[in-house]
Amino acid sequence: MTACIILAAGQGKRMKSPLPKVVHQVLGVPMVIRVVRQAVEAGLDSPVVVVGHSRESVIPILEQEGASWALQEEQLGTAHAVTCGLKDVSAESVMILLGDVPLLKSCTISELEESRRKAGAAIAVLSTCPPDPSGYGRIIREGDLLRAIVEDSDCTRRQLEIGEINTGLMSFDGGVLPELLGEIRTDNDQGEYYLTDAVSIAMSRGMPCIAVLAEDHREVSGVNNRVQLACATENLRKQVLDAHMIRGVNIPDPGGVWIEESVEIGTGVSIGRSVRLSGMTVIGDNCIVGDGSILIGSDVAPGAVIEPYTVTGWKAAR
């Protein structure tokens, strides 16, 4: 059994929003729900989402999805959040995910877990190489073996040249995780319990740790502000459009077209400029959707022609 704890208790002050960061939407779906769905798709058992700040805004969304949650009353650091999530969890393996990494794929989650098991490691840390690694903890490795995670402020000049960084996504041997958490202390500038300290504790006890490299840094990047939120949404929007066009949907001007993942589109369909298709919309075969149309939760019969600037389902969606 592989359990999953998703950390989503923080406020996300850089979002400049009254809402907690993880409920902001990426292509129509709250970030934390995207992570929950990918964890389930990867075969992880009953993900537990750790909530805290503005939990009254997060819990209803989780319950609507059927996801379990645990409360971190005080935000005392990532290791403390994991401890809160572990209260009702007992598993052979424990995956730690973050609620603000909306583009994470289930195959990457599975690869991280499988790599740890294959190596017989106590911990596997997911890493990546972004264009600008400044501000992130650097991965110090020997082959696949992880030797250290050095925070940016503590790096030597040579270590600052390392491009591989810690994403914060981790897989643990469930048998040793509670023991490691119990050894973590708050002797740092923030006075918090840092989950990354578990790596140095494990290594000091001779427990092997590994780093697993994610090739696409965009997939494993966290969202911390409005600019990053827009970038994540744009990346996913383009992926969805590309997939439809590869299947034969005609979208002559994809730059202004918004199609959510929940939308189904048949063959021989043509989508005009500045179109939005949202919710459980179904477009039958050989349809034409005119410029500027907004269809939300709509069922379009095969062969139908949707006149330009048609709007359906808007009031219901609001």
Backbone hydrogen bonds in HBPLUS format (Angstrom, degrees):
<---DONOR---> <-ACCEPTOR-->    atom                        ^
c    i                          cat <-CA-CA->   ^        H-A-AA   ^      H-
h    n   atom  resd res      DA  || num        DHA   H-A  angle D-A-AA Bond
n    s   type  num  typ     dist DA aas  dist angle  dist       angle   num
A0093-SER N   A0001-MET O   3.22 MM  92  6.54 150.7  2.31 155.3 158.5     1
A0045-ASP N   A0002-THR O   2.82 MM  43  5.85 173.1  1.83 165.7 166.6     2
A0003-ALA N   A0093-SER O   2.85 MM  90  6.15 155.6  1.91 158.3 150.0     3
A0095-MET N   A0003-ALA O   2.86 MM  92  6.12 167.9  1.87 143.3 146.1     4
A0048-VAL N   A0004-CYS O   2.86 MM  44  6.19 166.4  1.88 155.5 157.5     5
A0005-ILE N   A0095-MET O   2.86 MM  90  6.24 163.9  1.89 170.6 176.1     6
A0097-LEU N   A0005-ILE O   2.93 MM  92  6.23 164.1  1.95 152.3 157.6     7
A0006-ILE N   A0048-VAL O   2.84 MM  42  6.11 164.3  1.86 150.4 154.9     8
A0050-VAL N   A0006-ILE O   2.83 MM  44  6.09 163.5  1.86 160.4 165.4     9
A0007-LEU N   A0097-LEU O   2.93 MM  90  6.35 162.7  1.96 150.8 148.6    10
A0099-GLY N   A0007-LEU O   2.92 MM  92  5.67 167.9  1.94 149.2 145.9    11
A0008-ALA N   A0050-VAL O   2.94 MM  42  5.46 141.2  2.10 145.5 154.7    12
A0053-HIS N   A0009-ALA O   2.85 MM  44  5.48 167.3  1.86 143.5 141.8    13
A0021-LYS N   A0011-GLN O   3.30 MM  10  6.09 148.3  2.40 125.3 134.4    14
A0015-MET N   A0012-GLY O   3.02 MM   3  5.77 164.6  2.04 122.4 127.4    15
A0016-LYS N   A0013-LYS O   3.04 MM   3  5.70 161.0  2.08 117.6 123.3    16
A0023-VAL N   A0020-PRO O   3.27 MM   3  6.05 163.5  2.29 123.6 127.8    17
A0024-HIS N   A0021-LYS O   3.10 MM   3  5.79 165.2  2.12 121.8 126.5    18
A0032-VAL N   A0022-VAL O   3.06 MM  10  5.22 166.4  2.08 150.1 147.5    19
A0031-MET N   A0024-HIS O   2.98 MM   7  6.12 152.2  2.05 153.4 153.5    20
A0026-VAL N   A0029-VAL O   2.88 MM   3  5.40 163.3  1.90 142.3 140.6    21
A0029-VAL N   A0026-VAL O   3.34 MM   3  5.40 161.8  2.37 104.8 110.1    22
A0033-ILE N   A0030-PRO O   3.04 MM   3  5.38 124.5  2.36 106.5 120.5    23
A0034-ARG N   A0030-PRO O   3.13 MM   4  6.52 150.6  2.22 153.7 162.6    24
A0034-ARG N   A0031-MET O   3.07 MM   3  5.19 120.4  2.44  98.3 113.2    25
A0035-VAL N   A0031-MET O   3.19 MM   4  6.60 153.2  2.26 150.6 157.4    26
A0036-VAL N   A0032-VAL O   3.00 MM   4  6.29 159.7  2.04 146.5 152.1    27
A0037-ARG N   A0033-ILE O   2.95 MM   4  6.12 165.1  1.97 152.1 155.2    28
A0038-GLN N   A0034-ARG O   3.09 MM   4  6.32 154.8  2.15 146.0 152.4    29
A0039-ALA N   A0035-VAL O   2.97 MM   4  6.18 154.2  2.03 150.7 157.9    30
A0040-VAL N   A0036-VAL O   3.02 MM   4  6.31 159.0  2.06 152.4 157.6    31
A0041-GLU N   A0037-ARG O   2.91 MM   4  6.10 159.5  1.95 145.3 151.5    32
A0042-ALA N   A0038-GLN O   2.94 MM   4  6.09 139.1  2.11 139.0 149.5    33
A0044-LEU N   A0039-ALA O   3.11 MM   5  5.62 159.5  2.15 161.2 154.8    34
A0043-GLY N   A0040-VAL O   2.93 MM   3  5.17 157.3  1.98 108.1 115.2    35
A0049-VAL N   A0068-SER O   2.97 MM  19  6.25 168.5  1.98 134.0 136.1    36
A0070-ALA N   A0049-VAL O   2.89 MM  21  6.12 150.7  1.97 140.5 143.2    37
A0051-VAL N   A0070-ALA O   2.84 MM  19  6.18 160.4  1.88 169.8 175.5    38
A0072-GLN N   A0051-VAL O   2.83 MM  21  5.98 163.9  1.85 172.8 174.1    39
A0057-SER N   A0054-SER O   2.89 MM   3  5.71 162.5  1.93 123.9 129.4    40
A0058-VAL N   A0055-ARG O   3.00 MM   3  4.90 131.7  2.24  95.2 109.0    41
A0059-ILE N   A0055-ARG O   2.83 MM   4  5.77 175.3  1.84 162.3 162.7    42
A0061-ILE N   A0058-VAL O   3.11 MM   3  5.49 121.8  2.47 108.5 122.4    43
A0062-LEU N   A0058-VAL O   3.11 MM   4  6.43 156.0  2.17 153.6 161.1    44
A0063-GLU N   A0059-ILE O   2.87 MM   4  6.08 164.8  1.89 162.0 166.1    45
A0064-GLN N   A0060-PRO O   2.95 MM   4  6.05 150.0  2.05 140.6 148.5    46
A0065-GLU N   A0061-ILE O   3.24 MM   4  6.45 139.5  2.41 135.1 145.0    47
A0065-GLU N   A0062-LEU O   3.05 MM   3  5.09 125.9  2.35  95.6 109.9    48
A0066-GLY N   A0062-LEU O   2.97 MM   4  6.19 114.6  2.41 134.6 152.3    49
A0067-ALA N   A0062-LEU O   2.88 MM   5  5.08 162.9  1.91 149.1 144.3    50
A0066-GLY N   A0063-GLU O   3.02 MM   3  4.75 141.9  2.16  91.8 103.6    51
A0193-TYR N   A0076-LEU O   2.87 MM 117  6.23 167.7  1.89 155.0 154.5    52
A0081-ALA N   A0077-GLY O   3.01 MM   4  6.31 148.8  2.11 145.2 154.6    53
A0082-VAL N   A0078-THR O   3.00 MM   4  6.30 154.4  2.07 147.4 153.3    54
A0079-ALA N   A0193-TYR O   2.87 MM 114  5.14 154.9  1.93 138.9 139.8    55
A0083-THR N   A0079-ALA O   3.01 MM   4  6.28 155.4  2.08 144.9 151.6    56
A0084-CYS N   A0080-HIS O   3.02 MM   4  6.34 151.0  2.11 145.8 153.1    57
A0085-GLY N   A0081-ALA O   3.05 MM   4  6.37 152.8  2.12 145.8 153.2    58
A0086-LEU N   A0082-VAL O   2.91 MM   4  6.10 132.7  2.13 146.2 159.5    59
A0089-VAL N   A0086-LEU O   2.99 MM   3  4.83 171.1  2.00 114.4 114.3    60
A0174-GLY N   A0092-GLU O   2.73 MM  82  4.71 147.0  1.84 124.7 125.0    61
A0094-VAL N   A0172-PHE O   2.98 MM  78  5.13 160.2  2.02 143.0 147.4    62
A0172-PHE N   A0094-VAL O   2.81 MM  78  5.13 160.8  1.84 147.6 154.3    63
A0096-ILE N   A0170-MET O   2.71 MM  74  5.12 177.3  1.71 164.2 164.7    64
A0170-MET N   A0096-ILE O   3.09 MM  74  5.12 155.5  2.16 138.8 146.2    65
A0223-VAL N   A0100-ASP O   2.86 MM 123  5.51 143.1  2.00 149.8 161.7    66
A0104-LEU N   A0101-VAL O   3.45 MM   3  6.01 169.5  2.47 118.2 120.4    67
A0108-THR N   A0105-LYS O   3.15 MM   3  5.44 131.3  2.39 102.9 114.9    68
A0109-ILE N   A0105-LYS O   3.27 MM   4  6.68 154.9  2.33 148.5 155.3    69
A0110-SER N   A0106-SER O   2.96 MM   4  6.25 163.1  1.99 153.1 157.3    70
A0111-GLU N   A0107-CYS O   2.95 MM   4  6.08 152.2  2.03 138.1 145.9    71
A0112-LEU N   A0108-THR O   3.02 MM   4  6.21 156.6  2.08 147.1 152.3    72
A0113-GLU N   A0109-ILE O   3.16 MM   4  6.46 164.9  2.18 153.2 156.3    73
A0114-GLU N   A0110-SER O   2.86 MM   4  6.01 169.2  1.87 155.2 158.9    74
A0115-SER N   A0111-GLU O   2.90 MM   4  5.90 153.8  1.97 144.6 151.5    75
A0116-ARG N   A0112-LEU O   3.17 MM   4  6.40 155.4  2.23 144.1 150.0    76
A0117-ARG N   A0113-GLU O   3.07 MM   4  6.36 166.4  2.09 154.9 158.2    77
A0118-LYS N   A0114-GLU O   2.93 MM   4  6.02 164.5  1.95 148.5 153.2    78
A0119-ALA N   A0115-SER O   3.05 MM   4  6.13 152.7  2.12 143.1 149.8    79
A0120-GLY N   A0116-ARG O   3.01 MM   4  6.04 118.8  2.40 137.7 153.1    80
A0121-ALA N   A0116-ARG O   3.11 MM   5  5.29 158.4  2.16 151.5 153.0    81
A0120-GLY N   A0117-ARG O   3.09 MM   3  5.05 143.8  2.23  97.2 108.2    82
A0122-ALA N   A0208-PRO O   2.80 MM  86  5.90 155.7  1.86 166.3 170.8    83
A0173-ASP N   A0122-ALA O   2.85 MM  51  5.03 149.0  1.95 150.0 147.9    84
A0210-ILE N   A0123-ILE O   3.00 MM  87  6.46 158.0  2.05 153.0 159.5    85
A0124-ALA N   A0171-SER O   2.84 MM  47  5.06 153.1  1.92 147.5 153.4    86
A0171-SER N   A0124-ALA O   2.85 MM  47  5.06 155.7  1.91 147.3 154.8    87
A0125-VAL N   A0210-ILE O   2.90 MM  85  6.31 162.8  1.93 152.8 156.6    88
A0212-VAL N   A0125-VAL O   2.84 MM  87  6.09 162.8  1.87 156.1 160.2    89
A0126-LEU N   A0169-LEU O   2.91 MM  43  5.46 173.5  1.92 166.5 164.4    90
A0167-THR N   A0126-LEU O   3.11 MM  41  5.90 161.9  2.15 163.0 160.2    91
A0127-SER N   A0212-VAL O   2.86 MM  85  5.83 167.5  1.87 142.4 144.9    92
A0214-ALA N   A0127-SER O   2.72 MM  87  5.92 166.3  1.73 152.0 155.0    93
A0128-THR N   A0165-ILE O   3.15 MM  37  5.59 145.2  2.28 141.9 151.7    94
A0165-ILE N   A0128-THR O   2.78 MM  37  5.59 167.8  1.80 167.3 169.1    95
A0136-TYR N   A0133-PRO O   3.14 MM   3  5.84 159.1  2.19 144.4 146.4    96
A0166-ASN N   A0137-GLY O   2.93 MM  29  5.56 150.2  2.02 151.9 158.3    97
A0138-ARG N   A0150-VAL O   2.75 MM  12  5.18 155.0  1.81 151.1 144.4    98
A0150-VAL N   A0138-ARG O   2.99 MM  12  5.18 152.3  2.06 144.8 149.2    99
A0139-ILE N   A0164-GLU O   3.02 MM  25  5.65 161.6  2.05 140.7 141.1   100
A0140-ILE N   A0148-ALA O   2.87 MM   8  5.01 165.4  1.89 162.1 157.3   101
A0147-ARG N   A0140-ILE O   2.69 MM   7  5.38 161.5  1.72 153.3 156.9   102
A0148-ALA N   A0140-ILE O   3.15 MM   8  5.01 148.2  2.26 138.5 137.5   103
A0142-GLU N   A0145-LEU O   2.84 MM   3  5.17 157.9  1.89 150.0 157.4   104
A0145-LEU N   A0142-GLU O   3.04 MM   3  5.17 132.2  2.28 137.8 129.3   105
A0211-ALA N   A0144-ASP O   3.07 MM  67  5.87 153.7  2.15 159.3 167.5   106
A0146-LEU N   A0209-CYS O   2.77 MM  63  5.31 171.7  1.77 129.6 132.5   107
A0154-ASP N   A0151-GLU O   2.84 MM   3  5.32 146.3  1.95 115.0 125.8   108
A0155-CYS N   A0152-ASP O   3.27 MM   3  5.32 162.2  2.31 104.7 110.1   109
A0160-LEU N   A0156-THR O   2.96 MM   4  6.21 145.7  2.08 150.8 159.9   110
A0161-GLU N   A0158-ARG O   3.09 MM   3  5.43 149.5  2.19 104.8 113.9   111
A0162-ILE N   A0159-GLN O   3.01 MM   3  5.38 161.2  2.05 111.0 117.1   112
A0176-VAL N   A0173-ASP O   3.15 MM   3  5.78 143.8  2.29 116.0 124.2   113
A0177-LEU N   A0173-ASP O   3.17 MM   4  6.25 140.5  2.33 154.4 165.9   114
A0180-LEU N   A0176-VAL O   2.98 MM   4  6.24 160.5  2.02 159.8 165.8   115
A0181-LEU N   A0177-LEU O   2.93 MM   4  6.12 164.3  1.95 160.9 165.0   116
A0182-GLY N   A0178-PRO O   3.08 MM   4  6.25 146.7  2.19 141.5 149.8   117
A0183-GLU N   A0180-LEU O   3.04 MM   3  5.29 149.3  2.14 105.4 114.7   118
A0184-ILE N   A0181-LEU O   3.31 MM   3  5.46 155.8  2.37 104.0 110.8   119
A0188-ASN N   A0186-THR O   2.85 MM   2  5.60 135.9  2.04 105.3  92.3   120
A0191-GLY N   A0188-ASN O   3.08 MM   3  5.26 147.5  2.19 106.0 115.8   121
A0197-ASP N   A0194-TYR O   3.16 MM   3  5.65 151.6  2.24 109.0 116.8   122
A0198-ALA N   A0195-LEU O   2.93 MM   3  5.65 160.1  1.97 120.6 126.6   123
A0199-VAL N   A0196-THR O   3.08 MM   3  5.70 151.1  2.17 113.9 120.7   124
A0201-ILE N   A0197-ASP O   3.15 MM   4  6.39 158.8  2.20 151.2 157.6   125
A0202-ALA N   A0198-ALA O   2.91 MM   4  6.00 161.2  1.94 145.0 150.0   126
A0203-MET N   A0199-VAL O   2.98 MM   4  6.22 163.8  2.01 153.0 157.4   127
A0204-SER N   A0200-SER O   2.97 MM   4  6.07 149.1  2.07 140.4 148.5   128
A0205-ARG N   A0202-ALA O   3.07 MM   3  5.25 142.3  2.22 100.6 111.7   129
A0207-MET N   A0202-ALA O   2.90 MM   5  5.09 157.6  1.95 152.4 145.2   130
A0206-GLY N   A0203-MET O   3.01 MM   3  4.98 162.1  2.04 106.8 109.8   131
A0219-GLU N   A0216-ASP O   3.18 MM   3  5.67 134.6  2.39 109.9 119.8   132
A0221-SER N   A0218-ARG O   3.48 MM   3  5.20 171.4  2.49 101.1 102.7   133
A0229-LEU N   A0225-ASN O   2.98 MM   4  6.24 149.1  2.08 147.9 157.7   134
A0230-ALA N   A0226-ARG O   2.97 MM   4  6.18 158.0  2.02 146.0 150.7   135
A0231-CYS N   A0227-VAL O   2.97 MM   4  6.26 153.2  2.05 147.1 155.1   136
A0232-ALA N   A0228-GLN O   2.95 MM   4  6.12 159.9  1.99 147.1 151.7   137
A0233-THR N   A0229-LEU O   3.03 MM   4  6.23 159.3  2.07 146.6 152.4   138
A0234-GLU N   A0230-ALA O   2.90 MM   4  6.08 157.4  1.95 146.8 153.2   139
A0235-ASN N   A0231-CYS O   2.92 MM   4  6.14 159.1  1.97 150.3 155.7   140
A0236-LEU N   A0232-ALA O   3.09 MM   4  6.31 162.5  2.12 148.7 152.7   141
A0237-ARG N   A0233-THR O   2.81 MM   4  5.95 159.8  1.85 150.5 157.2   142
A0238-LYS N   A0234-GLU O   3.01 MM   4  6.13 162.4  2.04 148.9 152.5   143
A0239-GLN N   A0235-ASN O   3.13 MM   4  6.38 152.0  2.21 139.9 147.7   144
A0240-VAL N   A0236-LEU O   2.99 MM   4  6.27 160.0  2.03 155.8 159.8   145
A0241-LEU N   A0237-ARG O   3.01 MM   4  6.27 166.0  2.03 151.9 155.7   146
A0242-ASP N   A0238-LYS O   2.85 MM   4  5.95 166.3  1.87 152.3 156.5   147
A0243-ALA N   A0239-GLN O   3.06 MM   4  6.21 156.1  2.12 143.5 149.7   148
A0244-HIS N   A0240-VAL O   3.12 MM   4  6.44 157.6  2.17 149.6 155.0   149
A0245-MET N   A0241-LEU O   2.92 MM   4  6.18 165.1  1.94 157.7 162.0   150
A0246-ILE N   A0242-ASP O   2.89 MM   4  6.05 155.3  1.96 149.9 156.5   151
A0247-ARG N   A0243-ALA O   3.16 MM   4  6.37 141.2  2.32 137.2 147.0   152
A0247-ARG N   A0244-HIS O   3.08 MM   3  5.10 123.8  2.41  93.9 108.5   153
A0249-VAL N   A0244-HIS O   3.05 MM   5  5.52 164.6  2.08 144.1 139.1   154
A0248-GLY N   A0245-MET O   2.98 MM   3  5.02 156.4  2.04 101.9 109.1   155
A0250-ASN N   A0269-VAL O   2.88 MM  19  6.13 166.9  1.89 169.2 165.7   156
A0271-ILE N   A0250-ASN O   2.80 MM  21  6.10 169.1  1.82 175.3 175.7   157
A0257-VAL N   A0254-PRO O   3.20 MM   3  5.18 169.3  2.21 110.2 113.5   158
A0258-TRP N   A0275-VAL O   2.85 MM  17  6.22 167.8  1.86 163.1 167.2   159
A0277-LEU N   A0258-TRP O   2.79 MM  19  6.19 161.2  1.83 163.5 170.1   160
A0260-GLU N   A0277-LEU O   3.09 MM  17  6.44 162.7  2.12 167.0 171.9   161
A0263-VAL N   A0260-GLU O   3.09 MM   3  5.73 166.5  2.11 120.5 124.9   162
A0264-GLU N   A0281-THR O   2.96 MM  17  6.39 162.1  1.99 157.0 161.7   163
A0283-ILE N   A0264-GLU O   2.76 MM  19  6.10 166.7  1.78 158.6 162.8   164
A0266-GLY N   A0283-ILE O   2.82 MM  17  5.95 146.2  1.93 150.2 161.5   165
A0286-ASN N   A0267-THR O   2.75 MM  19  6.15 160.6  1.79 154.3 161.3   166
A0270-SER N   A0287-CYS O   2.98 MM  17  6.43 156.5  2.04 153.4 160.8   167
A0289-VAL N   A0270-SER O   2.88 MM  19  6.21 169.0  1.89 169.5 173.2   168
A0272-GLY N   A0289-VAL O   2.82 MM  17  5.83 145.2  1.94 156.0 167.4   169
A0292-GLY N   A0273-ARG O   2.74 MM  19  6.15 162.2  1.77 165.0 170.3   170
A0276-ARG N   A0293-SER O   2.91 MM  17  6.34 161.6  1.95 159.0 165.0   171
A0295-LEU N   A0276-ARG O   2.91 MM  19  6.30 163.6  1.94 165.3 167.9   172
A0278-SER N   A0295-LEU O   2.91 MM  17  6.30 167.3  1.93 160.7 164.7   173
A0297-GLY N   A0278-SER O   3.10 MM  19  6.35 169.0  2.11 138.3 137.0   174
A0282-VAL N   A0298-SER O   2.77 MM  16  6.29 152.8  1.84 157.7 167.2   175
A0300-VAL N   A0282-VAL O   2.77 MM  18  6.04 175.2  1.78 177.6 176.9   176
A0284-GLY N   A0300-VAL O   2.92 MM  16  5.77 146.0  2.04 140.6 151.6   177
A0303-GLY N   A0285-ASP O   2.79 MM  18  6.19 147.6  1.89 160.5 170.0   178
A0288-ILE N   A0304-ALA O   3.04 MM  16  6.55 154.1  2.11 153.5 161.0   179
A0306-ILE N   A0288-ILE O   2.72 MM  18  5.98 173.2  1.72 175.4 173.5   180
A0290-GLY N   A0306-ILE O   2.83 MM  16  5.51 145.9  1.94 136.4 147.8   181
A0293-SER N   A0290-GLY O   3.39 MM   3  6.00 147.8  2.50 141.9 139.0   182
A0309-TYR N   A0291-ASP O   2.72 MM  18  6.10 144.9  1.84 150.8 162.6   183
A0294-ILE N   A0310-THR O   2.79 MM  16  6.25 158.5  1.84 159.7 167.2   184
A0312-THR N   A0294-ILE O   2.89 MM  18  6.34 158.1  1.94 163.4 170.5   185
A0296-ILE N   A0312-THR O   3.03 MM  16  6.03 150.5  2.12 135.4 144.7   186
A0304-ALA N   A0301-ALA O   3.21 MM   3  5.74 155.6  2.27 140.8 139.9   187
A0317-ALA N   A0313-GLY O   3.05 MM   4  6.14 152.8  2.12 146.0 153.4   188
A0318-ARG N   A0314-TRP O   3.08 MM   4  6.31 143.6  2.22 146.5 155.8   189
